[in-house]
Amino acid sequence: MSYVGLFLSGAVLFLNSLMSLGKAEAKSVGIFNIFVGAIQIIIPFYLLMVSNQNNWDLYNIAAIFLFGLTYLYVGVTVLKGLEGNGLGWFCLWVAIIAVVYTITSIIHFHDVVSALTWGMWAFLWFLFFLSNTLKKKIDEYIGIVAFVLSWVTLTIPSLLYFLGIWNTPIVSQIWTYVLILSIFYFVASLVKWKFTFKKENDGKEIQAI
């Protein structure tokens, strides 16, 4: 996937995380989703026309569409005040595709960093399914995950690529540890969030009695 596209995705995901955490106004974030989503639909169509049309070209270009369509769908859902059920099912489909990309990164490309990255993206898309379709009250947790991923899987890797050091062995090794630590942080945050949520609900039940 184009690192310019990843860079723009980092900006969108950063704003979406703040929206989920209640720190950014939804409609203004929705407009930015549509703006970047449109770019990530137009560019891959151009890349399709100039590509060699081999399977790996199409594989890489399809990844850009996954992000572009997600951002457009989020933007329209927010701006139109839609219920979000369709968005959730779409995110489940994308999460499944992301799992395929995860497995391919391991088996075909032997790329641990890409595998961990795609696995974490699959997890985030699945969280959007839980929130929008199954109506789980996990917006705060989604905000935490999205905030971290906006930096460790998108913004910083793009900047390192622009600086010409992303594909060096030492950076790849360091980033493997960064991603693994991020996963542990997500697990710890989930445990903490569930404990806090349960404690608040128990307190409300006591007050009601």
N, C-alpha and C positions, 0 to 999 in steps of 0.2 A: 504494500500500500504506500502511496506517495507520502513522504514525510511532511510535505506542506499540508496535505490533508490531515495528517495526524496532529500537526501543530494547531490547525483550526479546530479540530475535534477537541483538543485540550481546552481551548477557550470555551467552547459550548458546554462541555461536561463540567467545567469549573462553575459556570453560571447556573447550570441545572442543579448542581449540588447545593449551591446557596439558595436556590428556589425551594428545594426540598427541605432545607433547614429553616425556611421562613425568613431568610435574610435578604432576598432579592424579590422584587415585584414580578409576578408571574407573566403578565402580558408583555413586559419589556424583554424578558428572557425568551418568551415565545417568538417574538419578532427576530431575535438573533438566531434562534434555532432554524427558522425558515430561511434566513439569509444564508447561513452556512450550509444548510441542507440542500438548497438550490445549487450552490457552487459544487457540492459533492455529488450532484446528479449530472450537471452539465459536463464537468471535467471527465468523468469516466466514459460518458458517451463519446467524447472526442478521442479518448485513449482507445476505445474500441475500434474507431474508424482507422486509426493509424497503427494499430498493433498488428502483429503477425498472425493473430487469431489462433495461436496454439493454446493448448489447455492451461498452461501455467500463466500465460498472459491473462486469459479470461479469469482464472482463479484469483489473481491479484486485483484485477479490476472489479470483480464482484464484491470484494471486501469493502471497497469504497462505497458501493451502492448500499451495503448494509448500514453504514453509518449515515449516509445522506438521507435515506428513506426514514430511518429512525428519527433524525432531527426534524424532518418535515412533518412527520406524523405527530411528534411531540408538540411542535409549534402550532399546528392547526388545532390539535386537541385543546391546548391551553387557551388560544385566542378565541376559539368558538365555544369554549366552556363545555366540551363534549364529555360524555360519561367515562370514556377511557377503556371500556371493555375490549373494543377492537384493537386498540394500541397494545393492551396486555397480551392478547393472543398473538399479535405480530411479534412482540418481544420474545415470546416463548419460541416461536419458529426461528427467530434469529439466534436465540441462545443455543438451540440444537445445532444450527449451522456452525456457530462458534466452537462448539465441542468438536465438530469435524475438523475445523481448522486447527484446533489444539492437537488432535491426534496426528494430523498430517505434519504439523511442525516437528513432532517427535519422531515419527516413523520415517518420513521422507526427507525432511530437511535437517534432522538431528539438531534442532535449534531449541535449547531449553528456555531461553529468554522469550522467544516467540510463543512457545507452548504455554508458559506461565501467563504471559500477557493475554493470549486468547482465552485461556481458562478463566482468568479474572473478569474479562469482558463478558464471557458467557454467564458468569455468576451475577453480574450487574443486570444484564438483560433479564435473567430469571427473576431477580428481585422486582423489576418493573412489571413482570407478569403477575407476581404475587400481589403487588400493590394495586394494579389497575383492573385486573380481572377477578382475582379472588378477594379483593378489598381488604387485604391485610394492612393494619395500621403500622407501617414500617417506614414512613417517609423520612423520619430522622435518621434511621440506620442507612437508608438508601443515600441520604445526603452525605453521610460519613464515608461510605464506600466510594461514591462518585467523586468526592473531593480528593481522596487519595489517588484514585485511578487517573484523574485528570492530570496529575503531576507525574506519577511514577510510570505510567504506561503511554502517555501522550506528549505532554509539554516538554519535560526534561529530555526524554529520548530524542525528540525532534531537534531540540537545541544542540544536543551532543552530536547529532548527525550533521547539522549545519556547520559545526566546528570541526568536523572531519575525524572525530575520535570515537564515534558510536560503535563501530564494528571492530575495534581493537580488542584483543583477548582480555586485557586487564579490566576494561570497562564492562565487557560481557560477564566476567566473573563477578565483579562488584554488583552489577545489576541483577544477577541471579539471586544474590543474597538480599538485595533490596526488595525484590518481589516476594521472596519467601517470608521476609519479615512483615511485609504488608499483609500477607495472608494470615499470619499469626495475629496481627493487629485486628483484622476483621473478625476473627474468631473470638478474641478477647472482648472486642466491642459488642459483639452479638450477645455474649454471656452477660456482660454488664448491662446492656440495654434491656434484655429480657428480665433481669433481676429488678432493675429500677421500675420497669413497666408493671411487673407483678406486685411490687411493693406499693405503687401508687394505686393500683386497682383494689388491693386489700384495704388500703386506707379509705378509699371511697365507700367500700362496702360497710366498713365500721361506722362511718359517718351517717350512712343511710339508715343503719339500724338504730 
